[in-house]
Each structure stands twice: as C-alpha cells, then as structure tokens.
Amino acid sequence: MNQNQVNQNQPEMASLLLGAGFALASLIILPAVAQRVGLGSSLTIVLRGALMRAANRF
C-alpha cells in the first residue's frame, strides 16, 4: 500500500470508529448512566434518538 491509499482510508476508518462510538454510547452507556441518575425510560429513548441522529450526520 502506498501513502496515498493509506491517507484515503483514514477518513473512512474515522467515520467507522465514530459511528461505532455513537452506537456504543446510545445502546450501553446512555441507559446505564440514565438509570444511575434516575432518568425515565422515555427521556432515555429521546436521548438515544438524538445520539443516533448525530451519528448519521458523520
């Protein structure tokens, strides 16, 4: 692989990692934090939706 191919793959890898991070946050971390803080399930669903919309922008 030459340097040009490596540079072209970096944005794709960054987007993949960012999307995986948002998915992890919305499916695992957010519900755990919401339960710890005492947020209701409906508010947790709204926050999860907001995270997923943010992930779709990248």
N, C-alpha and C positions, 0 to 999 in steps of 0.2 A: 504494500500500500504506500502510495506516495503522500507527501504532506498535504496536497490539495484535497485528496479523498478524505483524509482524517479531519480536516477543517470543515468539510461539507457534512460530515456525520455528527459533529459536535452539537449543532442546534437540534437535530433530531433526538439525540440522547438526552439533552437538557429538557426538551419538551416531554419526553417519555418519563424521566425522573420526576418532573414537576407534576405531571398527571398522576403518577403513582403516589406521590406525596399527598396530593389532594384527596385521592381515594382512601388512603390510609387514615387521613385525618377525619374524613367525613364518616367512615364506617366504623372505626375503632376508637380513635382518640376523642372525638367530639362527644359521642354518647357516654363515654366514661367520665369525662370532665363534667358534662351536664348532670349526670347522676350524682356526682360528688358535690356539685354546687347546689343541686336541688331544683334544676330547671325541669319544667314539664315536658312531656313527650312531644307535644305539638310544637313547642318552641325549638326543640331539638331537631325536628323534621324541617322546620323553616331554615334553621342554620345549616343543616346538611344540604338543602336545596341551594342555598346561597354559595356554599363551597363548591358544589358541582357546577353551578353556572360560572363561577370564577375559573374553574379548571377548563371549561370549554372555551374560554377566551384565549387560552395559550395554545 
